[in-house]
């Protein structure tokens, strides 16, 4: 199976005049050959890449410190786990809102 980008697909109908109207198999082959000529794309090109923008701050109770982060792509706020040695490690590897892979951006892949 190949992944192809069909957003810019323009089918050529000019060759249909050479195919008999009831020869459905040949008509399907005609269009399938055009689709097979499209360039292949990598599955990695479909993955959104982002990073957690990390901050520390006070929220709610005055004696309760909350470490948090937001997604660099969609802005989703993600609160981390309390009382952990490294709060950054408690963040998800993927944004639960937009599905972006949190690896620091595409240039860091």
Sine and cosine of phi, psi and omega as CSV:
sin_phi,cos_phi,sin_psi,cos_psi,sin_omega,cos_omega
0.00,0.00,0.66,-0.76,0.02,-1.00
-0.89,-0.46,0.59,-0.81,0.14,-0.99
-1.00,-0.09,0.80,-0.60,0.03,-1.00
-0.77,-0.64,0.47,-0.88,0.05,-1.00
-1.00,-0.08,0.92,-0.39,-0.06,-1.00
-0.98,-0.19,0.17,0.99,-0.03,-1.00
-0.88,0.48,-0.58,0.82,-0.01,-1.00
-0.97,-0.24,0.37,0.93,-0.02,-1.00
-0.94,0.33,0.81,-0.59,0.12,-0.99
-0.82,-0.58,0.91,-0.40,-0.03,-1.00
-0.99,0.15,0.61,-0.79,0.03,-1.00
-0.99,-0.12,0.91,-0.42,-0.02,-1.00
-1.00,-0.08,-0.05,1.00,-0.11,-0.99
-0.90,0.43,-0.49,0.87,-0.02,-1.00
-0.98,0.21,-0.16,0.99,0.00,-1.00
-0.91,0.41,-0.42,0.91,-0.01,-1.00
-0.90,0.44,-0.40,0.92,-0.02,-1.00
-1.00,0.05,-0.12,0.99,-0.05,-1.00
-0.96,-0.28,0.68,-0.73,0.03,-1.00
-0.90,0.45,0.64,-0.77,-0.11,-0.99
-0.84,0.53,-0.52,0.85,-0.05,-1.00
-0.99,-0.11,0.13,0.99,0.03,-1.00
-1.00,-0.02,0.96,0.27,-0.12,-0.99
-0.89,0.45,-0.59,0.81,0.00,-1.00
-0.89,0.46,-0.69,0.73,0.01,-1.00
-0.93,0.37,-0.58,0.82,0.06,-1.00
-0.90,0.43,-0.69,0.73,0.04,-1.00
-0.89,0.46,-0.68,0.73,0.04,-1.00
-0.88,0.47,-0.63,0.77,-0.01,-1.00
-0.85,0.53,-0.74,0.67,0.00,-1.00
-0.97,0.25,-0.58,0.82,0.03,-1.00
-0.88,0.47,-0.62,0.78,0.03,-1.00
-0.89,0.45,-0.59,0.80,0.04,-1.00
-0.92,0.39,-0.64,0.77,0.01,-1.00
-0.93,0.37,-0.61,0.79,0.00,-1.00
-0.91,0.41,-0.37,0.93,0.01,-1.00
-0.99,0.16,-0.15,0.99,0.01,-1.00
-0.92,0.38,0.55,-0.84,0.02,-1.00
-0.93,0.36,0.53,-0.85,0.01,-1.00
-0.99,0.13,0.58,-0.82,0.09,-1.00
-0.91,-0.41,0.43,-0.90,-0.01,-1.00
-1.00,0.10,0.62,-0.78,0.08,-1.00
-0.86,0.52,-0.47,0.88,0.02,-1.00
-0.91,0.41,-0.41,0.91,0.02,-1.00
-0.94,0.35,-0.30,0.95,-0.02,-1.00
-1.00,0.04,-0.22,0.98,-0.05,-1.00
-0.99,0.11,0.78,-0.63,0.11,-0.99
-0.99,0.13,0.64,-0.77,0.00,-1.00
-0.88,-0.48,0.69,-0.72,0.02,-1.00
-0.52,-0.85,-0.25,-0.97,0.05,-1.00
-0.48,-0.87,0.41,-0.91,0.11,-0.99
-0.99,0.15,0.82,-0.57,0.11,-0.99
-1.00,0.00,0.91,-0.41,-0.22,-0.98
-0.99,-0.13,0.66,-0.75,0.10,-1.00
-0.57,-0.82,0.32,-0.95,0.08,-1.00
-0.83,-0.56,0.68,-0.74,-0.01,-1.00
-0.25,-0.97,0.12,-0.99,0.02,-1.00
-0.99,-0.17,0.68,-0.74,0.05,-1.00
-0.53,-0.85,0.61,-0.79,0.08,-1.00
0.96,0.27,-0.85,-0.53,-0.02,-1.00
-0.90,0.44,0.59,-0.81,-0.04,-1.00
-0.94,0.35,-0.38,0.93,-0.03,-1.00
-0.98,-0.18,0.16,0.99,-0.08,-1.00
-0.90,-0.44,0.95,-0.32,0.01,-1.00
-1.00,0.03,0.73,-0.69,0.00,-1.00
-0.85,-0.52,0.82,-0.57,0.13,-0.99
-1.00,-0.06,0.67,-0.74,-0.03,-1.00
-0.56,-0.83,0.05,-1.00,0.01,-1.00
-0.42,-0.91,0.32,-0.95,0.10,-0.99
-0.74,-0.68,0.47,-0.88,-0.01,-1.00
-0.95,0.31,0.71,-0.70,0.00,-1.00
-0.94,0.33,-0.29,0.96,-0.02,-1.00
-1.00,-0.08,-0.77,0.64,-0.11,-0.99
-0.94,-0.33,-0.20,0.98,0.02,-1.00
0.99,0.12,0.14,0.99,0.00,-1.00
-0.85,0.52,0.76,-0.64,0.02,-1.00
-1.00,0.03,0.80,-0.60,-0.06,-1.00
-0.84,-0.54,0.92,-0.39,0.05,-1.00
-1.00,0.08,0.62,-0.78,-0.04,-1.00
-1.00,-0.03,0.07,-1.00,-0.01,-1.00
-0.97,0.25,0.59,-0.81,0.04,-1.00
-0.97,0.25,0.43,-0.90,0.18,-0.98
0.81,0.59,0.75,0.66,0.09,-1.00
-0.90,-0.43,0.42,-0.91,-0.02,-1.00
-0.91,0.41,-0.73,0.69,0.00,-1.00
-0.81,-0.59,0.99,-0.13,-0.05,-1.00
-0.88,0.48,-0.46,0.89,0.00,-1.00
-0.89,0.46,-0.56,0.83,-0.01,-1.00
-0.95,0.30,-0.30,0.95,-0.01,-1.00
-0.99,0.13,-0.13,0.99,0.02,-1.00
-0.96,0.27,0.50,-0.87,0.01,-1.00
-0.92,0.39,0.48,-0.88,0.07,-1.00
-0.98,0.22,-0.21,0.98,0.01,-1.00
-0.72,-0.69,0.58,-0.81,0.07,-1.00
-0.95,0.31,0.81,-0.58,-0.01,-1.00
-0.95,0.33,-0.23,0.97,-0.01,-1.00
-1.00,0.00,-0.80,0.61,-0.07,-1.00
-0.95,-0.30,-0.17,0.99,0.04,-1.00
0.99,0.13,0.11,0.99,-0.02,-1.00
-0.90,0.43,0.63,-0.78,0.08,-1.00
-0.98,0.18,0.84,-0.55,-0.08,-1.00
-1.00,0.02,0.98,0.21,-0.02,-1.00
-0.87,-0.50,0.29,0.96,0.06,-1.00
1.00,0.01,0.14,0.99,0.01,-1.00
0.95,-0.31,0.30,-0.95,-0.11,-0.99
-0.89,0.46,-0.52,0.86,-0.04,-1.00
-0.93,0.36,-0.27,0.96,-0.01,-1.00
-0.99,-0.12,0.11,0.99,-0.03,-1.00
-0.97,0.25,0.00,0.00,0.00,0.00
